[in-house]
Amino acid sequence: MTSTIQRRRIEVLADEPLITAIVRLANNAGITHYTLMPTIGGAGAHGRWRDDQLSGATAKVMLVAITSTEHAAAFVDLLAPLLESHHLMLLLSDVEVVRGVKFD
């Protein structure tokens, strides 16, 4: 059987203009590998939203990273002050990964 190791998965949904700052915070927390995914639309506490390809005004991006518990905790501490004021969605979950050293 292939061995696995436990890591933390981080998902942050944010307005596209904030992604550069969020990536900077991730880097400061020791997270250097991540994936950015565009979104199409959704609904939340402030109603429905949809990506506007013309202006990008409501474009949202999902940052996904797999990292160590320590790096995840450091990132959450850095991101926490922005969660409410910038209406960010932050999800954390435990995951099992193969080749865990790639996600330190």
C-alpha positions in Angstrom: 0.0 0.0 0.0 1.2 3.5 -0.8 1.9 5.6 2.2 0.3 8.9 2.8 0.9 11.8 5.1 -1.6 14.3 6.6 -1.5 17.9 5.4 -3.9 20.9 5.5 -5.9 22.1 2.5 -6.6 25.8 2.4 -9.2 27.4 0.1 -9.7 31.1 0.0 -12.4 32.7 -2.1 -11.7 36.4 -2.7 -12.3 39.2 -5.1 -9.7 39.1 -7.9 -8.0 42.4 -7.0 -7.2 41.0 -3.5 -5.4 37.8 -4.8 -2.0 39.4 -5.0 -2.1 40.5 -1.4 -3.4 37.0 -0.3 -0.6 35.3 -2.2 1.8 37.6 -0.5 0.4 36.6 2.9 0.6 32.9 1.9 4.3 33.4 1.0 4.9 35.1 4.3 3.4 32.1 6.0 5.8 29.7 4.2 3.3 28.6 1.5 5.0 28.9 -1.8 2.9 26.4 -3.9 -0.7 27.1 -4.7 -3.3 27.1 -7.5 -5.5 30.0 -8.5 -8.9 29.1 -10.1 -11.3 31.4 -11.7 -15.0 31.2 -10.7 -18.2 31.6 -12.6 -20.6 32.8 -9.9 -22.4 31.9 -6.8 -24.6 33.2 -3.9 -23.7 34.2 -0.4 -24.7 36.5 2.5 -24.6 39.5 0.2 -26.7 37.9 -2.6 -25.9 36.4 -5.9 -22.7 37.3 -7.8 -21.4 36.4 -11.2 -18.1 36.9 -13.0 -18.3 40.0 -15.2 -15.9 39.3 -18.1 -16.0 43.0 -19.3 -15.2 44.9 -16.2 -14.0 42.2 -13.8 -15.7 44.1 -11.0 -17.2 41.1 -9.4 -14.6 38.5 -10.5 -13.7 36.1 -7.7 -10.8 33.7 -7.6 -10.2 30.6 -5.4 -6.7 30.1 -4.0 -6.1 26.4 -3.1 -3.0 25.2 -1.3 -1.9 22.1 0.4 0.6 22.7 3.2 1.8 21.7 6.7 -0.3 22.4 9.8 2.3 25.0 10.9 2.2 26.9 7.7 -1.6 26.7 7.5 -1.9 28.1 11.1 0.5 31.0 10.3 -1.5 31.8 7.1 -4.8 31.9 9.0 -3.3 34.2 11.6 -2.1 36.6 8.8 -5.4 36.4 6.9 -7.7 36.7 9.9 -7.8 40.5 10.0 -9.1 40.6 6.4 -11.8 37.9 6.6 -14.7 40.1 7.7 -13.7 43.5 6.1 -13.1 41.9 2.7 -15.9 39.3 2.8 -13.4 36.4 2.3 -14.4 32.8 2.5 -11.7 30.6 4.2 -12.0 26.8 4.3 -9.5 24.5 6.0 -9.6 20.7 5.9 -7.3 17.8 6.7 -6.2 15.8 3.7 -4.0 12.7 3.1 -1.4 13.2 0.4 1.1 11.0 -1.4 4.6 12.4 -1.5 3.9 14.6 1.5 7.3 16.3 1.4 6.2 18.2 -1.7 3.6 20.0 0.5 5.7 21.3 3.3 
